[in-house]
């Protein structure tokens, strides 16, 4: 028998707050390179990214099913509600803290860390096999793939245009960057909106309103709009780190980095249905394309600080979620 609607509404609202923070936290992923090379103005870039986020959210459900079925198995009833609320609080707090510090971190891994932390603090089962294959493996491989593919894409561009007029080539790549930035923003919506959808589906199952892991249309619409609103608020602190502090980008390198991330986002969403971090991908792709200039062109100290935040994301969000579960777990009726 379904629970009262209040617990479900609480989880849905908190999930949409997470989607909003995901939007303003991860907006720089698809904006920083195009804005820093002046391929797009800030206002046009933000509006474009928000629109493409919405479109991307409607293009698939595979990642949402992975999030809802393969990470944790919360119990039905108030206990499951407490776990999901704590998981979302852990992810939201981590997003806001890293945004304030201007450090790119993965909203996806903050959410998964929150889910694991809340589960460990309760009696909820963590599906470690799913965590290993669907989270840990992509988390390790995606930065490596992003850096390598970014490097190779830039080498190919340098070889193909080795005799081109530099000024004309740069102007052409600025135009091309508008398309690659849009493709990357579409991939961000395709990936990250589904993570919010997966949490809402878990809440529907835990509260007895749904017995399957299908994603209702209203969930897709709500997650897409919340993320788009977050994207419209910008995220300029992180944009400065990605667009300027790691390496000074030009238009061809920006195009190579964005195209790399878009291609990997589509492949992981449509073929393997696994969540990846667009933040990890774009940062490593920026490092990869920058390394074609010379290794010293990359500001490795800044890159090292970003890696440190990456490594701290899952345990950090997990600890916050544990504390949140302790605070709210006893407040809900048994």
Sine and cosine of phi, psi and omega as CSV:
sin_phi,cos_phi,sin_psi,cos_psi,sin_omega,cos_omega
0.00,0.00,0.74,-0.68,-0.04,-1.00
-0.89,0.46,0.53,-0.85,0.11,-0.99
-0.95,0.31,0.12,-0.99,0.17,-0.99
-0.86,0.52,0.40,-0.92,-0.10,-1.00
-0.95,0.30,-0.37,0.93,-0.08,-1.00
-0.84,0.54,-0.73,0.68,0.02,-1.00
-0.87,0.49,-0.65,0.76,0.03,-1.00
-0.90,0.44,-0.70,0.71,0.00,-1.00
-0.87,0.49,-0.64,0.77,0.00,-1.00
-0.87,0.49,-0.69,0.72,0.00,-1.00
-0.93,0.37,-0.69,0.73,-0.03,-1.00
-0.88,0.47,-0.72,0.70,0.00,-1.00
-0.89,0.46,-0.69,0.72,0.01,-1.00
-0.91,0.42,-0.61,0.79,0.05,-1.00
-0.89,0.46,-0.62,0.79,0.02,-1.00
-0.95,0.32,-0.54,0.84,0.12,-0.99
-0.89,0.45,-0.66,0.75,0.07,-1.00
-0.87,0.49,-0.70,0.72,0.01,-1.00
-0.87,0.49,-0.61,0.79,0.04,-1.00
-0.90,0.44,-0.73,0.68,0.02,-1.00
-0.91,0.42,-0.56,0.83,0.07,-1.00
-0.87,0.49,-0.65,0.76,-0.01,-1.00
-0.89,0.45,-0.77,0.64,-0.05,-1.00
-0.98,0.22,-0.39,0.92,0.03,-1.00
-0.97,0.22,-0.65,0.76,-0.10,-1.00
-0.99,-0.17,-0.07,1.00,0.06,-1.00
-0.81,0.59,-0.64,0.77,0.00,-1.00
-0.87,0.50,-0.37,0.93,0.02,-1.00
-0.82,0.57,-0.70,0.72,-0.06,-1.00
-0.99,-0.15,-0.06,1.00,-0.05,-1.00
-0.95,-0.32,-0.57,0.82,-0.22,-0.98
-0.86,0.52,-0.72,0.69,-0.08,-1.00
-0.92,0.39,-0.69,0.73,-0.02,-1.00
-0.93,0.37,-0.60,0.80,0.01,-1.00
-0.95,0.30,-0.67,0.74,-0.06,-1.00
-0.92,0.39,-0.48,0.88,0.04,-1.00
-1.00,-0.02,-0.01,1.00,-0.02,-1.00
0.90,0.43,0.42,0.91,0.14,-0.99
-0.94,0.33,-0.52,0.85,0.05,-1.00
-0.71,-0.70,0.54,-0.84,0.16,-0.99
-0.97,0.23,0.40,-0.92,-0.04,-1.00
-0.83,0.55,-0.71,0.71,-0.03,-1.00
-0.90,0.43,-0.72,0.69,0.00,-1.00
-0.90,0.44,-0.62,0.78,-0.01,-1.00
-0.90,0.43,-0.68,0.73,-0.01,-1.00
-0.90,0.43,-0.71,0.70,-0.01,-1.00
-0.90,0.43,-0.69,0.72,0.03,-1.00
-0.86,0.51,-0.74,0.67,-0.04,-1.00
-0.89,0.46,-0.66,0.75,0.01,-1.00
-0.88,0.47,-0.69,0.72,0.01,-1.00
-0.90,0.44,-0.69,0.73,-0.02,-1.00
-0.94,0.34,-0.53,0.85,0.11,-0.99
-0.85,0.52,-0.70,0.71,-0.01,-1.00
-0.89,0.45,-0.73,0.68,0.00,-1.00
-0.87,0.48,-0.71,0.70,-0.03,-1.00
-0.87,0.50,-0.55,0.83,-0.04,-1.00
-0.89,0.45,-0.41,0.91,-0.06,-1.00
-1.00,-0.06,0.08,1.00,-0.15,-0.99
-0.99,-0.13,-0.03,1.00,-0.01,-1.00
-0.08,-1.00,0.26,-0.97,0.03,-1.00
-0.73,-0.68,0.01,1.00,-0.10,-0.99
-0.87,0.49,-0.70,0.72,0.00,-1.00
-0.92,0.38,-0.61,0.79,0.03,-1.00
-0.88,0.48,-0.65,0.76,0.02,-1.00
-0.92,0.40,-0.62,0.79,0.04,-1.00
-0.89,0.46,-0.71,0.70,0.00,-1.00
-0.89,0.46,-0.66,0.75,-0.10,-1.00
-0.98,0.19,-0.41,0.91,-0.12,-0.99
-0.94,-0.35,-0.48,0.88,-0.27,-0.96
-0.94,-0.34,0.04,1.00,-0.07,-1.00
-0.96,-0.28,-0.87,0.49,0.03,-1.00
-0.72,-0.69,0.27,-0.96,0.00,-1.00
-0.79,-0.61,0.98,0.22,-0.07,-1.00
-0.92,0.39,0.55,-0.84,0.01,-1.00
-0.94,0.33,0.38,-0.93,0.11,-0.99
-0.96,0.28,0.50,-0.86,0.05,-1.00
0.98,-0.20,-0.21,-0.98,-0.06,-1.00
-0.85,0.52,-0.54,0.84,0.01,-1.00
-0.88,0.47,-0.67,0.74,0.03,-1.00
-0.92,0.40,-0.61,0.79,0.05,-1.00
-0.88,0.47,-0.69,0.72,0.00,-1.00
-0.88,0.47,-0.66,0.75,0.01,-1.00
-0.89,0.46,-0.72,0.69,-0.04,-1.00
-0.93,0.37,-0.64,0.77,0.05,-1.00
-0.89,0.46,-0.70,0.71,0.00,-1.00
-0.90,0.44,-0.65,0.76,0.01,-1.00
-0.87,0.49,-0.69,0.72,-0.01,-1.00
-0.92,0.38,-0.64,0.77,0.03,-1.00
-0.89,0.46,-0.68,0.73,0.05,-1.00
-0.85,0.53,-0.69,0.72,-0.01,-1.00
-0.93,0.36,-0.66,0.75,-0.03,-1.00
-0.91,0.42,-0.73,0.68,0.00,-1.00
-0.87,0.50,-0.67,0.74,0.01,-1.00
-0.90,0.43,-0.68,0.73,0.03,-1.00
-0.86,0.51,-0.73,0.68,-0.04,-1.00
-0.91,0.41,-0.65,0.76,-0.03,-1.00
-0.90,0.43,-0.70,0.72,-0.02,-1.00
-0.96,0.28,-0.53,0.85,0.10,-1.00
-0.89,0.45,-0.70,0.72,-0.01,-1.00
-0.88,0.47,-0.59,0.81,0.03,-1.00
-0.98,0.20,-0.13,0.99,-0.01,-1.00
0.95,0.30,0.40,0.92,-0.04,-1.00
-0.95,-0.30,0.81,-0.59,0.07,-1.00
-0.93,0.36,0.82,-0.57,0.12,-0.99
-0.70,-0.72,0.15,-0.99,-0.11,-0.99
-1.00,-0.04,0.89,-0.45,0.12,-0.99
-0.89,0.45,-0.56,0.83,0.01,-1.00
-0.89,0.46,-0.74,0.68,-0.03,-1.00
-0.96,0.27,-0.45,0.89,0.13,-0.99
-0.90,0.44,-0.66,0.75,0.03,-1.00
-0.91,0.41,-0.71,0.70,-0.02,-1.00
-0.92,0.39,-0.64,0.77,0.09,-1.00
-0.87,0.49,-0.67,0.75,0.06,-1.00
-0.88,0.48,-0.66,0.75,0.02,-1.00
-0.89,0.46,-0.70,0.71,-0.02,-1.00
-0.92,0.39,-0.69,0.72,-0.01,-1.00
-0.89,0.46,-0.71,0.71,0.01,-1.00
-0.91,0.42,-0.60,0.80,0.02,-1.00
-0.91,0.41,-0.68,0.73,-0.01,-1.00
-0.92,0.39,-0.50,0.86,0.02,-1.00
-0.97,0.24,-0.23,0.97,-0.02,-1.00
-0.89,-0.46,-0.33,-0.94,0.05,-1.00
-0.98,-0.17,0.24,0.97,-0.04,-1.00
-0.95,0.30,0.63,-0.77,0.01,-1.00
-0.99,0.17,0.78,-0.63,0.16,-0.99
-1.00,-0.05,0.80,-0.60,0.00,-1.00
-1.00,0.05,1.00,0.06,-0.15,-0.99
-0.89,0.45,-0.51,0.86,0.03,-1.00
-0.90,0.43,-0.70,0.72,0.05,-1.00
-0.91,0.42,-0.64,0.77,0.05,-1.00
-0.87,0.48,-0.66,0.75,-0.01,-1.00
-0.92,0.40,-0.76,0.65,-0.09,-1.00
-0.99,0.15,-0.55,0.83,-0.11,-0.99
-0.99,-0.16,-0.26,0.97,-0.04,-1.00
-0.84,-0.54,-0.87,0.49,-0.12,-0.99
-0.89,0.45,-0.72,0.70,-0.03,-1.00
-0.90,0.44,-0.76,0.64,0.08,-1.00
-0.88,0.48,-0.55,0.84,0.00,-1.00
-0.89,0.45,-0.61,0.79,0.00,-1.00
-0.98,0.21,-0.68,0.74,-0.12,-0.99
-0.98,0.21,-0.56,0.83,-0.15,-0.99
-0.88,0.47,-0.68,0.74,0.05,-1.00
-0.90,0.43,-0.60,0.80,0.02,-1.00
-0.90,0.43,-0.73,0.69,0.01,-1.00
-0.90,0.44,-0.68,0.73,0.00,-1.00
-0.87,0.49,-0.71,0.71,0.01,-1.00
-0.92,0.40,-0.68,0.73,-0.03,-1.00
-0.92,0.39,-0.74,0.68,-0.02,-1.00
-0.92,0.39,-0.61,0.79,0.06,-1.00
-0.87,0.49,-0.70,0.71,0.03,-1.00
-0.87,0.50,-0.75,0.66,-0.04,-1.00
-0.92,0.40,-0.63,0.77,0.02,-1.00
-0.89,0.46,-0.65,0.76,-0.01,-1.00
-0.94,0.33,-0.61,0.79,0.08,-1.00
-0.87,0.49,-0.68,0.73,0.02,-1.00
-0.89,0.46,-0.66,0.75,0.02,-1.00
-0.91,0.42,-0.69,0.72,0.00,-1.00
-0.88,0.47,-0.62,0.78,0.00,-1.00
-0.95,0.30,-0.69,0.73,-0.06,-1.00
-0.91,0.40,-0.53,0.85,-0.07,-1.00
-0.93,-0.38,0.46,0.89,-0.09,-1.00
-0.92,0.40,-0.38,0.93,0.00,-1.00
-0.95,-0.32,0.13,0.99,-0.06,-1.00
-0.98,0.20,0.45,-0.89,0.13,-0.99
-0.91,0.42,0.83,-0.56,-0.14,-0.99
-0.88,0.48,-0.70,0.71,-0.04,-1.00
-0.91,0.42,-0.69,0.72,0.01,-1.00
-0.92,0.40,-0.65,0.76,0.01,-1.00
-0.89,0.45,-0.69,0.73,0.00,-1.00
-0.89,0.46,-0.67,0.75,0.03,-1.00
-0.89,0.46,-0.65,0.76,0.02,-1.00
-0.91,0.41,-0.64,0.77,-0.01,-1.00
-0.95,0.31,-0.44,0.90,0.10,-0.99
-0.90,0.43,-0.62,0.78,0.07,-1.00
-0.92,0.38,-0.70,0.72,0.00,-1.00
-0.90,0.44,-0.52,0.86,-0.02,-1.00
-0.91,0.41,-0.47,0.88,0.08,-1.00
-0.87,0.49,-0.65,0.76,0.02,-1.00
-0.95,0.32,-0.66,0.75,-0.03,-1.00
-0.94,0.35,-0.58,0.81,0.06,-1.00
-0.91,0.41,-0.64,0.77,0.05,-1.00
-0.90,0.43,-0.65,0.76,0.02,-1.00
-0.90,0.44,-0.61,0.79,0.02,-1.00
-0.94,0.35,-0.65,0.76,0.05,-1.00
-0.89,0.45,-0.60,0.80,0.08,-1.00
-0.88,0.47,-0.69,0.72,0.03,-1.00
-0.90,0.43,-0.56,0.83,0.05,-1.00
-0.90,0.43,-0.70,0.71,0.05,-1.00
-0.90,0.44,-0.64,0.77,0.01,-1.00
-0.88,0.47,-0.67,0.74,-0.02,-1.00
-0.98,0.18,-0.85,0.53,-0.27,-0.96
-0.99,0.16,-0.52,0.85,0.06,-1.00
-0.90,0.45,-0.53,0.85,-0.01,-1.00
-0.92,0.39,-0.43,0.90,0.01,-1.00
-0.93,0.36,-0.64,0.77,0.11,-0.99
-0.91,0.42,-0.67,0.74,0.04,-1.00
-0.85,0.53,-0.66,0.75,-0.01,-1.00
-0.88,0.47,-0.64,0.77,0.03,-1.00
-0.91,0.41,-0.67,0.75,0.01,-1.00
-0.90,0.44,-0.65,0.76,0.05,-1.00
-0.88,0.47,-0.68,0.73,0.07,-1.00
-0.85,0.53,-0.66,0.76,0.01,-1.00
-0.91,0.41,-0.64,0.77,0.03,-1.00
-0.89,0.46,-0.63,0.78,0.02,-1.00
-0.94,0.33,-0.70,0.71,-0.06,-1.00
-0.91,0.41,-0.51,0.86,-0.01,-1.00
-1.00,-0.07,0.04,1.00,0.10,-1.00
0.99,0.11,0.16,0.99,-0.01,-1.00
-1.00,0.05,-0.15,0.99,-0.03,-1.00
-0.42,-0.91,0.62,-0.78,0.00,-1.00
-0.95,-0.31,-0.20,0.98,0.00,-1.00
-0.94,-0.35,0.12,-0.99,0.00,-1.00
-0.97,-0.23,0.41,0.91,0.09,-1.00
-0.94,0.35,0.51,-0.86,-0.03,-1.00
-0.99,-0.16,0.92,-0.40,0.01,-1.00
-0.92,0.40,0.47,-0.88,-0.04,-1.00
-0.88,0.48,-0.62,0.79,-0.02,-1.00
-0.90,0.45,-0.51,0.86,0.04,-1.00
-0.92,0.40,-0.68,0.73,0.03,-1.00
-0.88,0.48,-0.73,0.68,-0.02,-1.00
-0.88,0.48,-0.71,0.70,-0.04,-1.00
-0.91,0.42,-0.70,0.71,0.00,-1.00
-0.90,0.43,-0.66,0.75,-0.01,-1.00
-0.89,0.45,-0.71,0.71,-0.04,-1.00
-0.93,0.37,-0.65,0.76,0.01,-1.00
-0.89,0.46,-0.68,0.73,0.01,-1.00
-0.92,0.40,-0.65,0.76,0.00,-1.00
-0.90,0.44,-0.65,0.76,0.05,-1.00
-0.89,0.46,-0.65,0.76,0.06,-1.00
-0.89,0.45,-0.67,0.75,0.01,-1.00
-0.88,0.48,-0.61,0.79,-0.02,-1.00
-0.91,0.41,-0.37,0.93,0.03,-1.00
-0.98,0.18,-0.14,0.99,0.15,-0.99
0.99,-0.15,-0.94,-0.33,-0.13,-0.99
0.89,-0.45,0.70,0.71,-0.20,-0.98
-0.93,0.36,-0.46,0.89,0.01,-1.00
-0.87,0.49,-0.75,0.67,-0.02,-1.00
-0.95,0.31,-0.56,0.83,0.01,-1.00
-0.86,0.51,-0.63,0.77,0.01,-1.00
-0.90,0.44,-0.63,0.78,0.01,-1.00
-0.91,0.42,-0.73,0.68,-0.05,-1.00
-0.95,0.30,-0.65,0.76,-0.13,-0.99
-0.99,0.16,-0.42,0.91,-0.13,-0.99
-0.76,-0.65,-0.59,0.81,-0.16,-0.99
-0.99,0.17,-0.51,0.86,0.02,-1.00
-0.96,0.27,-0.74,0.67,0.06,-1.00
-0.29,-0.96,0.50,-0.87,0.07,-1.00
-0.99,0.15,0.93,-0.38,-0.11,-0.99
-1.00,0.04,0.44,-0.90,0.25,-0.97
-0.90,-0.43,0.08,-1.00,-0.11,-0.99
-0.89,0.46,-0.72,0.70,0.02,-1.00
-0.87,0.49,-0.64,0.77,0.01,-1.00
-0.94,0.34,-0.62,0.79,0.08,-1.00
-0.88,0.48,-0.68,0.73,0.03,-1.00
-0.89,0.46,-0.69,0.72,-0.02,-1.00
-0.89,0.45,-0.68,0.73,-0.02,-1.00
-0.91,0.42,-0.72,0.69,-0.04,-1.00
-0.91,0.41,-0.67,0.74,-0.01,-1.00
-0.90,0.44,-0.61,0.79,0.04,-1.00
-0.87,0.49,-0.75,0.66,-0.04,-1.00
-0.91,0.41,-0.66,0.76,0.01,-1.00
-0.87,0.49,-0.70,0.71,-0.03,-1.00
-0.89,0.46,-0.69,0.72,-0.02,-1.00
-0.94,0.35,-0.61,0.79,0.03,-1.00
-0.87,0.49,-0.69,0.72,0.01,-1.00
-0.91,0.41,-0.68,0.73,-0.03,-1.00
-0.90,0.44,-0.71,0.70,-0.04,-1.00
-0.95,0.32,-0.47,0.88,0.00,-1.00
-0.98,0.18,-0.71,0.70,-0.12,-0.99
-1.00,0.01,-0.48,0.88,-0.09,-1.00
-0.98,-0.18,-0.80,0.61,-0.11,-0.99
-0.98,-0.18,-0.27,0.96,0.03,-1.00
0.84,0.54,0.62,0.78,0.01,-1.00
-0.91,-0.41,0.57,-0.82,0.04,-1.00
-0.97,0.22,0.70,-0.72,0.13,-0.99
-0.81,-0.59,0.22,-0.98,0.02,-1.00
-0.99,-0.17,0.91,-0.41,0.10,-1.00
-0.90,0.45,-0.50,0.87,0.04,-1.00
-0.89,0.46,-0.74,0.67,0.04,-1.00
-0.87,0.50,-0.69,0.72,-0.09,-1.00
-0.91,0.42,-0.75,0.66,-0.07,-1.00
-0.93,0.36,-0.58,0.81,0.00,-1.00
-0.92,0.40,-0.71,0.70,0.01,-1.00
-0.93,0.37,-0.56,0.83,0.05,-1.00
-0.91,0.41,-0.63,0.78,0.06,-1.00
-0.88,0.47,-0.68,0.74,0.05,-1.00
-0.89,0.46,-0.67,0.74,-0.01,-1.00
-0.89,0.47,-0.73,0.68,-0.01,-1.00
-0.94,0.34,-0.52,0.85,0.02,-1.00
-0.93,0.36,-0.53,0.85,-0.02,-1.00
-0.92,0.39,-0.30,0.96,0.05,-1.00
-0.95,0.31,-0.36,0.93,0.06,-1.00
-0.97,0.23,-0.84,0.54,0.16,-0.99
-0.05,-1.00,0.49,-0.87,-0.06,-1.00
-0.88,0.48,-0.54,0.84,-0.02,-1.00
-0.95,0.31,-0.20,0.98,0.03,-1.00
-0.95,0.32,-0.39,0.92,0.03,-1.00
-0.99,0.13,0.75,-0.66,0.05,-1.00
-0.99,0.13,1.00,-0.01,-0.16,-0.99
-0.92,0.38,-0.43,0.90,0.06,-1.00
-0.90,0.43,-0.70,0.71,0.06,-1.00
-0.90,0.43,-0.69,0.72,0.02,-1.00
-0.87,0.49,-0.63,0.78,0.03,-1.00
-0.90,0.43,-0.63,0.78,0.06,-1.00
-0.89,0.45,-0.61,0.79,0.03,-1.00
-0.91,0.42,-0.69,0.72,0.03,-1.00
-0.87,0.49,-0.64,0.77,0.02,-1.00
-0.88,0.48,-0.64,0.77,0.04,-1.00
-0.92,0.39,-0.64,0.77,0.06,-1.00
-0.83,0.56,-0.76,0.65,-0.07,-1.00
-0.90,0.43,-0.48,0.88,-0.03,-1.00
-1.00,0.09,-0.19,0.98,-0.17,-0.99
-0.90,0.43,-0.81,0.59,-0.06,-1.00
-0.90,0.44,-0.79,0.61,0.02,-1.00
-0.91,0.42,-0.58,0.82,0.00,-1.00
-0.90,0.43,-0.75,0.66,0.03,-1.00
-0.91,0.42,-0.56,0.83,0.02,-1.00
-0.90,0.44,-0.68,0.74,0.01,-1.00
-0.91,0.42,-0.66,0.75,0.03,-1.00
-0.90,0.44,-0.66,0.75,0.01,-1.00
-0.91,0.42,-0.61,0.79,0.07,-1.00
-0.86,0.52,-0.74,0.67,0.01,-1.00
-0.89,0.46,-0.64,0.77,0.01,-1.00
-0.90,0.43,-0.63,0.78,0.00,-1.00
-0.91,0.42,-0.64,0.77,0.03,-1.00
-0.87,0.49,-0.62,0.78,-0.04,-1.00
-0.96,0.28,-0.64,0.77,-0.09,-1.00
-0.98,-0.20,-0.30,0.95,-0.08,-1.00
-0.88,0.47,-0.62,0.78,-0.04,-1.00
-1.00,0.10,-0.18,0.98,-0.03,-1.00
-0.99,0.15,-0.36,0.93,-0.02,-1.00
-1.00,0.05,0.50,-0.86,0.00,-1.00
-0.92,0.39,0.52,-0.85,0.02,-1.00
-0.98,0.18,0.00,0.00,0.00,0.00
